């Protein structure tokens, strides 16, 4: 798709702001952005690449906001940063050869498990119980960074939510988990973006303005999350995860 439409651009700018706001808080912005990009008539690969361009701009903004407010464990996440980066590059390379729909049933099951676990544990993520970076924390973090980095490059939607849940599992509260997740999400976005640039799978005329809107949405979303606290983030996390389940179920069954 090479043609350009002002009305489509305005549509993507609005969608970009909304997607980045949600993504900055709990992830799942791709749930909003990807269907909108596909609606314009782009090929799946170009839609993924354009979303990665805009998403990188948004995730970088929210990461900086969480960093400024001290809601990120820098020692842990910046050690894991290159693993998420490499995983994402590999994911983009694979998606050029294999249809991403093979992952849909697996992702659907994982989303259901995450939602049930979160609802069943009422105090989950309310308080931070994280104490130090042990060998277990490093191994779990490394595995999460590589696997979810790969998934972000391969398919994308829901990556931020899975990363957030992983950091909650390691003992962080919802706000800290959101901040840590955003660093690894930025790493996977950068890796995926460079790979999509290599494969020439980006619509820059739409992606750059949409990315500018995502910067604004990410800034607002991150600051709202920090001010509102863990209870707000947990509520939005559950809502977005249920929406992801509904969308994945619809795509898989239909």
C-alpha positions as CSV (number, residue, x, y, z in Angstrom):
1,X,0.0,0.0,0.0
2,X,1.8,3.2,-1.2
3,X,-1.1,5.7,-1.5
4,X,-1.6,8.4,1.2
5,X,-4.8,9.6,2.7
6,X,-5.2,12.5,5.1
7,X,-8.3,11.0,6.6
8,X,-6.5,7.7,7.2
9,X,-3.6,9.7,8.8
10,X,-5.9,11.5,11.2
11,X,-7.6,8.2,12.1
12,X,-4.2,6.6,12.9
13,X,-3.1,9.7,14.9
14,X,-6.2,9.3,17.2
15,X,-5.7,5.5,17.5
16,X,-2.0,6.0,18.2
17,X,-2.6,8.3,21.1
18,X,-5.2,5.8,22.6
19,X,-3.0,2.8,22.0
20,X,0.1,4.4,23.6
21,X,-1.9,5.5,26.6
22,X,-3.0,2.0,27.3
23,X,0.3,0.5,26.4
24,X,2.2,2.8,28.8
25,X,0.2,1.6,31.7
26,X,-0.3,-2.1,31.2
27,X,0.8,-3.0,27.6
28,X,-1.6,-4.3,25.0
29,X,-1.5,-1.2,22.8
30,X,-1.1,-3.4,19.8
31,X,-4.6,-4.6,20.4
32,X,-5.8,-1.2,19.4
33,X,-3.0,-0.2,16.9
34,X,-2.7,-3.4,14.8
35,X,-6.3,-3.7,13.7
36,X,-6.4,0.0,12.8
37,X,-3.2,-0.4,10.6
38,X,-4.6,-3.5,8.9
39,X,-7.9,-1.7,8.3
40,X,-6.0,0.8,6.1
41,X,-5.2,-2.0,3.7
42,X,-1.5,-2.6,4.6
43,X,-0.1,-6.1,4.3
44,X,0.4,-7.8,7.7
45,X,4.2,-7.4,7.5
46,X,3.9,-3.7,6.7
47,X,1.3,-3.2,9.5
48,X,3.7,-4.9,11.9
49,X,6.6,-2.8,10.8
50,X,4.7,0.5,10.9
51,X,3.3,-0.4,14.4
52,X,6.9,-1.2,15.5
53,X,8.1,2.2,14.3
54,X,5.3,4.1,16.1
55,X,5.4,1.8,19.1
56,X,9.1,2.4,19.6
57,X,8.6,6.1,19.8
58,X,5.8,5.5,22.4
59,X,7.6,2.9,24.5
60,X,10.7,5.1,24.7
61,X,8.7,8.0,26.0
62,X,6.9,5.9,28.7
63,X,10.2,4.3,29.7
64,X,11.8,7.7,30.3
65,X,8.8,8.8,32.4
66,X,9.1,5.7,34.6
67,X,12.8,6.2,34.9
68,X,12.4,9.8,36.0
69,X,10.1,8.8,38.8
70,X,12.4,6.0,40.0
71,X,10.0,3.2,39.2
72,X,12.5,1.0,37.4
73,X,15.1,-1.5,38.7
74,X,17.9,-0.3,36.4
75,X,20.4,-3.0,37.4
76,X,18.0,-5.8,36.4
77,X,16.3,-4.6,33.3
78,X,19.3,-3.0,31.6
79,X,21.1,-6.3,32.0
80,X,18.2,-8.0,30.3
81,X,17.9,-5.3,27.6
82,X,20.2,-6.9,25.0
83,X,18.4,-10.3,25.4
84,X,15.0,-8.8,24.5
85,X,16.6,-6.9,21.6
86,X,18.1,-10.1,20.1
87,X,14.9,-12.0,20.7
88,X,12.9,-9.5,18.8
89,X,15.3,-9.4,15.8
90,X,15.0,-13.2,15.6
91,X,11.2,-12.9,15.8
92,X,11.0,-10.5,12.8
93,X,13.3,-12.8,10.8
94,X,11.0,-15.8,11.5
95,X,7.7,-13.9,10.8
96,X,9.0,-13.1,7.2
97,X,8.8,-16.9,6.6
98,X,6.2,-18.3,8.8
99,X,2.5,-17.1,9.3
100,X,2.1,-15.7,12.8
101,X,-1.3,-17.3,13.2
102,X,0.3,-20.5,14.4
103,X,0.8,-18.8,17.8
104,X,-2.8,-17.7,18.3
105,X,-4.1,-20.7,20.3
106,X,-1.0,-20.7,22.5
107,X,-1.3,-16.9,23.2
108,X,-5.1,-17.3,23.9
109,X,-4.4,-20.1,26.5
110,X,-1.7,-18.0,28.2
111,X,-3.9,-14.9,28.4
112,X,-6.7,-16.9,30.1
113,X,-4.2,-18.4,32.6
114,X,-2.8,-14.9,33.4
115,X,-6.2,-13.4,33.9
116,X,-7.5,-16.2,36.2
117,X,-4.3,-16.1,38.2
118,X,-4.5,-12.3,38.6
119,X,-8.2,-12.4,39.6
120,X,-7.7,-15.3,42.0
121,X,-4.9,-13.5,43.9
122,X,-6.5,-10.3,45.1
123,X,-3.3,-8.9,46.7
124,X,-1.1,-9.7,43.7
125,X,1.0,-6.7,42.8
126,X,-0.3,-4.5,45.5
127,X,3.0,-4.4,47.5
128,X,6.5,-4.9,46.3
129,X,8.2,-8.0,47.8
130,X,11.2,-7.9,45.5
131,X,14.5,-7.9,47.6
132,X,17.5,-8.7,45.4
133,X,18.6,-10.0,42.1
134,X,19.2,-13.7,42.8
135,X,20.3,-16.4,40.3
136,X,16.6,-17.4,40.0
137,X,15.5,-13.9,39.2
138,X,18.2,-13.6,36.6
139,X,17.4,-16.9,35.0
140,X,13.6,-16.2,34.9
141,X,14.3,-12.7,33.7
142,X,16.6,-13.8,30.9
143,X,14.1,-16.4,29.7
144,X,11.3,-13.9,29.8
145,X,13.4,-11.3,27.9
146,X,14.3,-13.7,25.1
147,X,10.9,-15.4,24.7
148,X,8.8,-12.3,24.9
149,X,11.3,-10.3,22.8
150,X,10.9,-13.0,20.1
151,X,7.1,-12.9,20.4
152,X,7.1,-9.1,20.1
153,X,9.1,-9.3,16.8
154,X,7.0,-12.2,15.6
155,X,3.5,-11.0,16.4
156,X,3.5,-8.3,19.1
157,X,0.0,-7.6,20.7
158,X,0.0,-8.4,24.4
159,X,3.8,-8.3,24.8
160,X,3.6,-5.5,27.4
161,X,1.0,-7.3,29.4
162,X,3.0,-10.5,29.5
163,X,6.1,-8.6,30.5
164,X,4.2,-6.8,33.3
165,X,2.9,-10.0,34.6
166,X,6.4,-11.6,34.6
167,X,7.8,-8.8,36.7
168,X,4.8,-9.1,39.1
169,X,5.7,-12.8,39.4
170,X,9.2,-11.7,40.4
171,X,7.8,-9.7,43.3
172,X,7.4,-6.1,41.9
173,X,4.1,-4.2,42.5
174,X,2.0,-3.2,39.5
175,X,3.6,0.3,39.0
176,X,7.2,-1.0,39.3
177,X,6.3,-4.0,37.0
178,X,4.9,-1.6,34.4
179,X,8.1,0.5,34.5
180,X,10.4,-2.5,34.2
181,X,8.2,-4.0,31.4
182,X,8.5,-0.8,29.5
183,X,12.3,-1.0,29.3
184,X,12.3,-4.5,27.9
185,X,9.4,-3.6,25.6
186,X,11.5,-0.7,24.3
187,X,14.4,-3.1,23.7
188,X,12.3,-5.5,21.7
189,X,10.7,-2.6,19.8
190,X,14.2,-1.3,18.8
191,X,15.3,-4.7,17.7
192,X,12.1,-5.4,15.8
193,X,12.2,-1.9,14.2
194,X,15.7,-2.3,12.9
195,X,14.8,-5.7,11.4
196,X,11.7,-4.3,9.8
197,X,13.7,-1.5,8.3
198,X,16.1,-4.1,6.8
199,X,13.1,-5.9,5.2
200,X,11.6,-2.6,4.0
201,X,8.3,-3.3,5.8
202,X,7.4,0.2,7.1
203,X,5.0,2.8,5.9
204,X,6.8,5.9,7.1
205,X,4.2,8.5,6.0
206,X,1.8,6.9,8.5
207,X,4.2,5.5,11.0
208,X,6.0,8.7,11.9
209,X,2.9,10.9,12.6
210,X,1.3,8.0,14.4
211,X,4.5,7.7,16.5
212,X,4.3,11.4,17.4
213,X,0.8,10.8,18.7
214,X,2.1,7.8,20.6
215,X,4.7,9.9,22.3
216,X,1.9,12.1,23.6
217,X,-0.2,9.1,24.6
218,X,2.7,7.4,26.3
219,X,3.6,10.5,28.3
220,X,0.1,10.9,29.6
221,X,-0.4,7.2,30.3
222,X,2.8,6.7,32.2
223,X,2.2,9.7,34.4
224,X,-1.4,8.7,35.1
225,X,-0.2,5.2,36.1
226,X,2.5,6.6,38.5
227,X,0.0,9.0,40.1
228,X,-3.0,6.6,40.4
229,X,-0.9,3.7,41.8
230,X,-1.0,-0.1,41.7
231,X,-4.8,-0.5,42.2
232,X,-5.5,1.5,39.0
233,X,-2.9,-0.3,37.0
234,X,-4.2,-3.7,38.1
235,X,-7.8,-2.8,37.1
236,X,-6.7,-1.6,33.7
237,X,-4.4,-4.7,33.3
238,X,-7.4,-7.0,33.9
239,X,-9.6,-5.1,31.4
240,X,-7.0,-5.0,28.7
241,X,-6.1,-8.7,29.2
242,X,-9.8,-9.7,28.9
243,X,-10.0,-7.6,25.8
244,X,-7.0,-9.4,24.4
245,X,-8.6,-12.8,25.2
246,X,-11.8,-11.8,23.3
247,X,-9.9,-10.6,20.3
248,X,-7.6,-13.6,20.1
249,X,-10.6,-15.9,20.6
250,X,-12.5,-14.1,17.8
251,X,-9.5,-14.3,15.4
252,X,-8.9,-18.0,16.2
253,X,-12.5,-19.2,16.0
254,X,-13.6,-17.1,13.1
